[in-house]
Amino acid sequence: MPCSLKLRAKRVSFKPLDGDSLLRCAFMKAIFLQRHGGNDVIEYGELRDPEPGAGEVLVRIEAAAFNRLDIFVRDGIPGVPVSFPHVPGADGSGRVAALGAGVSRVKVGDRVVIQPGLSCGSCELCRAGEQSLCVRFGILGEHASGTFAELVAVPAANVFPAPESLSAEQAAAFSLDALTAWRMLVTRAALRPGESVLIHGAGGGVSTFALQIARLCGASPVYVTSRSPEKRKRAQELGADATLDAGGDVGKRVRELTRKRGVDVVVDSVGAATWRASLVCAAKGGRIVTCGATSGPNPEEEIRHIFWKQLSILGSTMGNDAEYSALLAAVAAGRVVPVVDEVLPLAEARRGYERMESGEGYGKRWREPPHNGSLQRRRAATSLNSSLVAADASRARQNSLEDWSSAASEASPLQRQFMRTAGRRPGARA
């Protein structure tokens, strides 16, 4: 989950050989790749500042967060060509530094978060409001250079006001994973109050947010798996009713806990290692929703479970702008809380990759650019833990009902209906 880094931009001026007018070139600090491979291909240095094109904004990054996607991009994703040098990073928060032609929805100096899903805005699916189904859909940091730099140019449609209650690190720590979890549970699985949920992989970004969103929807009971006793403990602190050892027979244990019924919804972002258990754990008429395959894309299948139990297998990728707006309202109200595992300076990004691959962290690891002058303070803040985040959430909850109501007034009728239900029953139990 997220890590952040701080950067200080370095401005370089040089004089042309012909002695004509001084040509000014600006450079930024960044993490970038010149080729695919292991951690040895991760470089820290200077790249030319990006310039916002028509319809784009330039964002000065204050914090950026790691995702599992960054490892896949480093390794190279089959079928996804990358232009080098390539800057990874999907999640980020910062302030608008410059506007491209035709941009009016934000102004220079606005504090923003970045929605990392890139869409064309003109195909039939985009016009229908389903940006994550766009025929040209991509993700910042994967299909285009991303947030592991001091500056990034993104479409104006991809920046949203940052919740005032969040620090730069928290604001950068939720977009990719939380939006993915939101669409999985709220839209694709259509989770209802009182339904039971199993979430594989406590400590991962999607699973951490899925646990909170399941509670927000009123799900009960909610089960979470992990091989790590510490991660199971943290999951219970975040609201899990029971945690299961992923190294054991998860299917058998869930059937014992549910008296052979199974769960209504299974959240599986792991893939090959958990897929068979997901089929066993799902109740008759249940839904399995998947967004990834971190352990491999070709699991052992048992098709008889699917047709005999009449299961629905649901794919899900990222989310649309309406879903992101609803998620932002939940985050601003303190009902979905970013969990920060560690804070790093940008120059130490390689350590963030190593920690993510180790599977030891819980929550997001952050990269912080040094341009805000607080590098030493942020280094002292490593291992920022969930108790601090929980304190922020507690303060935010004091006005959460008013915040939720205000956000709902701007949502669609369908979204308002959901938000009213969730607002009445945060973390409700059947």
HELIX and SHEET records of a PDB file:
HELIX    1   1 ASN A   39  VAL A   41  5                                   3    
HELIX    2   2 ARG A   68  ASP A   75  1                                   8    
HELIX    3   3 GLU A  124  ARG A  127  1                                   4    
HELIX    4   4 GLN A  131  LEU A  133  5                                   3    
HELIX    5   5 ALA A  156  ASN A  158  5                                   3    
HELIX    6   6 ALA A  168  ALA A  172  1                                   5    
HELIX    7   7 SER A  175  TRP A  182  1                                   8    
HELIX    8   8 ARG A  183  ARG A  188  3                                   6    
HELIX    9   9 GLY A  205  LEU A  216  1                                  12    
HELIX   10  10 PRO A  229  GLU A  237  1                                   9    
HELIX   11  11 VAL A  250  LEU A  257  1                                   8    
HELIX   12  12 TRP A  275  CYS A  281  1                                   7    
HELIX   13  13 ILE A  303  TRP A  308  1                                   6    
HELIX   14  14 ASP A  321  ALA A  332  1                                  12    
HELIX   15  15 LEU A  346  GLU A  348  5                                   3    
HELIX   16  16 ALA A  349  SER A  358  1                                  10    
HELIX   17  17 LEU A  375  ALA A  380  1                                   6    
HELIX   18  18 SER A  386  ARG A  397  1                                  12    
HELIX   19  19 SER A  400  ALA A  408  1                                   9    
HELIX   20  20 PRO A  413  ARG A  424  1                                  12    
SHEET    1   A 6 PRO A   2  SER A   4  0                                        
SHEET    2   A 6 LYS A 364  GLU A 368  1                                        
SHEET    3   A 6 GLU A  56  ALA A  65 -1                                        
SHEET    4   A 6 ASP A  91  LEU A  99 -1                                        
SHEET    5   A 6 ARG A 111  ILE A 114 -1                                        
SHEET    6   A 6 VAL A 159  PRO A 161 -1                                        
SHEET    1   B 3 PRO A   2  SER A   4  0                                        
SHEET    2   B 3 LYS A 364  GLU A 368  1                                        
SHEET    3   B 3 VAL A 340  PRO A 345  1                                        
SHEET    1   C 4 PRO A   2  SER A   4  0                                        
SHEET    2   C 4 LYS A 364  GLU A 368  1                                        
SHEET    3   C 4 GLU A  56  ALA A  65 -1                                        
SHEET    4   C 4 LEU A 151  PRO A 155 -1                                        
SHEET    1   D 3 LYS A  10  PHE A  14  0                                        
SHEET    2   D 3 LEU A  23  LEU A  33 -1                                        
SHEET    3   D 3 ILE A  42  ARG A  48 -1                                        
SHEET    1   E 2 GLY A 117  LEU A 118  0                                        
SHEET    2   E 2 GLY A 138  ILE A 139 -1                                        
SHEET    1   F 6 ALA A 242  ASP A 245  0                                        
SHEET    2   F 6 VAL A 222  SER A 226  1                                        
SHEET    3   F 6 VAL A 197  ILE A 199  1                                        
SHEET    4   F 6 VAL A 263  ASP A 268  1                                        
SHEET    5   F 6 ALA A 282  THR A 290  1                                        
SHEET    6   F 6 SER A 312  GLY A 315  1                                        
END                                                                             
